[in-house]
Amino acid sequence: MNIKYFAATAALALFLTACGNDAANTTDNSMADAKPPTTDMDQAMPVKTASADSDICVAAGPQTPRDISNPSGSNTVFFELAPDSAEMNLCNIHTHTNAEHKAPGYSVFVNDSDNGGYACNDTGSLTEDELMDPSGGNGAMKGVKPGDTIEVHWVHSSCDVAPGEGLGACLADACTNPILRVEAQAFLVVNDSNALDFNDFDYVGSAVDGMHQAKSLPQGTGEPVIFRGSTTGPSYTQSTCSPAQVTWSVRPSCARVDITSLHAWAAKGNVFNETGSHGVRQLVTAEELLSPIEQ
């Protein structure tokens, strides 16, 4: 990530973040009828477009999302992988409906729209009770309902920052070119009090060894696949790319999360001001835009 390029857009990122939260607060629960908010942390970055003689923006560096079961990639832009998330500050948590990545546990293609992406493999096996919406479509967390898949991003920064809204929370006046790492987990949203409680993965003002951290990160969903990539979100394509350099750690299997806990997270006023699930960037498939996954 170019330091001057990133610094020049930091103020804009903060503005877009503020605007994006208004959009998130008004997103309807019907994913078919409403376009999800797109100016979250993943959208507030400048873009690099394809050159005149190419329809893909290779020079922008490796892009995300990808099929994490395919290690192939030929993008030549190299940057050092970020440290473990425990050695960085959590700066943001947000969700996308559906999964942006494709993985062994979530490989069901939904569609190629901003509301598309991938669904957990066992979505079709949910019972009528598990699909019932206890809020009747009026829950605090907009843009998600039982039966949906969400991909959650825990964003970490090398800057000395505290968690907050969007991309701006990952920056500081003296740290405009942070090292970024995203821990990602796909969840199948269900109406089941025995499923995981999303609040167990929230930030509650806790610091571990001086670093802001979530209460916990998901366990038991497979060894995370770690690779070099970018920010995501529906503003980006294979011809309009994100220049950000991000280390990704993506778990290969889905877990089930209780819809009531998601609504509770939004209703209680989380520090991220997240009250709506965001749209997706379609899968990046051009090898020229993917980094090789180191086995």
N, C-alpha and C positions, 0 to 999 in steps of 0.2 A: 504494500500500500504506500503510495507516494506521500511523504509527509506534508509537503506544501499543498498538494491536491486535497488531502483529507482535512487539513486545518482550515482551508478556505470554505469548506462545506459544513464545518461543525455547527456554526450558528444556524444554518439552514436546516440541519438535521434536528436541532432542538425545536425549531419552529414547526417542522413537519410532524414531529412526535406529538406536540401539543394538539395540532389539528387532527392527527390520526386518532387520538383518544376520543374526540367528539364523535368521529365516525363509528368507532367501536361501540360507543354507548348507545347508538341508535340503530345498530344492525338488527334486522329481524331474525327470528329463529328459523324461518323458512329458507333453507339454503337454495331452493329452486327459484325463489322470487326475489332474493336480495343479494346484491353483490357485497362480499365481505370487505371490511376495512383493509386498505392496502398501504397505509402510510405508517406502519409500525416500524420497529427496529430494522426489519429487513428491507424496508422500502426507502428509508431516509438516506440512502447513499447515492452519490453521483454514479453515472453510468458511462460505459465505454461501448461504442457502437462498432459494427463491422466495418472493415475498410472497403473501399470501392471495388476491389477485385476479389472480395470474399464475402460470403453470406454468414460467416461466424466470426466472432470477435476474439480470435486466438490471443492477441496481445494483452488482453485483460487479465490473463492468468487462469488457473484452474477454477472451474465453476461447480456449483452445487444447486440442486440435489442430484443424486445419482443412484444407480442400482448398486447397492453395497456388496452384492454377491459377485459382481464382475470387477476384478482388480485392474483391468486394462485401462490405460490412459497414456497419452503421448504429449500432454502439455508440458512445455519446457521451462515455464516460469517456476522457480524454486524459492521456497522460504523455509526457515526452520520451523519444525513443529512446536506448538505452544507447550509450556509445562503442564503437568497434571493439574486438573481443575482445583485440587486442594491447595495448590500453591498460587492461586489467582483469586481475585475478588469476583464473586457473583455480582453482576450488574443488572440483569434483566431476566424475567421469565415471561414467555408468551406461548400461545398455542396456534396451530394451524389446523383447519379442517379441509381436507383429509391429510394423510401422510404425504409429505413432499418426496421423501425417499421411497425407493422400492427395496424390499428385503425379503428373505425367505419367509418371514412371518406375516408380511403385509405386501402381497403381490397382486391383489385384485384391483385391476384398473377401473377407475370410476368414470372419468371423462377428461377431456383436454381443456376444460374451462378453468377459470380462476377458482371454481369450487370443486375442481377435479382432484387429481392425485391418485393415491392408492388407499385401499381399505384392508383391514385385518382379515386374514384368511377365513376365520371362523365367524365372520359377520352373519352369514346366511344360516347359522345354526342357533341363533338367539331365540329364546322363547318369547311368547306374547307378553309375559310379565316383565322380562328383561327389557323389552322394547317400549314398555309403557312410560310415558313422560309424567312424572308425579307433579310437575309444575303446570301441566296443561299448556305448554308452550309459552309460559310467562316467567320462566326462570331468569335469574340475574345474569347468567352467562349466555350471551346471545350468540347465534350462529352455530349452535351445537345441540344435539338431542340424542337420546338413547338410540343405539344402532350406528352412530357415526364413529369414524376413526378420527382421532386427533394426534398430531405430532407436537410434542412439547419441546421447547428449546430453553435450556438453562445457559445463558450467555455469560461468559467469564472474561474479565479484562485484566491486563497487567497494570493498569492505572490504579492509583490510590483513590478509589471511588467507593461510594455506597450504592446499593441497589436502588433502582428507580425506573422512571418511564423511558422506554425506548432506547434508541442508540445514544442519545445524549448522556444517559447515565453511565455509559461505558467510557466516556471521555473526561478529561480534566484540562484546565487552562494550561497546565504544564505537561500534559500528556495527550497530545492530539494524534499520535500514531500508535495506538495500543496494539499489543499482541492479543488476539482474540481466540477463544476456544468455546465451542458449543457442545454441550452434552445433550443428546437427543434421544427421545423415547416415544414410540407410538403406543397409544392406548385405544382400546375398544371401549366406548362409553356405554354403560349399561345401567339399568335401574336395579341395583342390587347392593344392599347395605353391607354385604360380605365382600364386595370388591374393594379395591384399594381406595383409600381416602386421599384425594388430591392435596389436601392441606398438609399431609405428611411430607410433601416435597416442596413446600413453600419456604419463604424466607421470613423469619420472625425476629430479626434483629440480632441473630446469633453470629458470632465470630469464632473461628477455630484457628489458633496460632496466629491471631491478628488478621485473618482473612475472612471477609464476609462469605458465608456459605449457606446453602439451602439446608433445611433440617435433615434431609437425606436425598439421595438419588436412587432411582429404581435399581433393584437387584433381581437376579434370577431370570433375566431376559436375554441371556447370551453375552458372550465376550464382545464388547463394543468394537466396531470397525473404525479405525482411525485413519484419516486422510486429509490432504490439503484441499481447500475449496474456497468458497466465497459466501457472501450473504445470499439470501433467497427471497422469495415472495413474488407475486404475480407481475410486478413491474419489469421483471427481467426475463429474457429469452436467450436463445443461442446467438442472436444477432445484437442484442442489447444486454451487455454483461455488467456484472458488479466487479469493481476493481479491488474490493476488500479482500484481504488475505486472512483466512479463517481456518483454524484447525478444527476438524469435526470428529466427534466420538459418538457413533450412531449404533444403538443396540438393535440386533437383528430380529427380535421377536416382540410380539405385542403383549401387553398386560391389560387387565380389565380395571377400569376406574368407575366409581359410582357417580352418576350424574348429579346427585344431590350434593356431593362434596364439591363439585365444580361450581354449582350455583352458590354454595356457601362461600367459596373462595372469592367469587366476584362480588357478592353482597357485602362482605365484611370490610371492603375497602382496602384491598391489597396495595402494597407500596408501589406496584407497577401500574396501577390504575387500569388493569386489564378487566374489561367487562364484555369482551367479544372475541371470538376466535377468528383468526385471519385467513386469507386466501392462500393459494399455493402457487409456486413456480413449477411449471411442467418439467418433467425429468430431462436432464441434460444427457444426451446420448452420443454426441460427437466426441470421438476419442481425443480430438485435438483440444477439446475444452476440459478434459478430465486429467487429473493427476494419476499416476500409477499408485495403486494401493500397495504399500510395503507389507509383505507377508511376514 
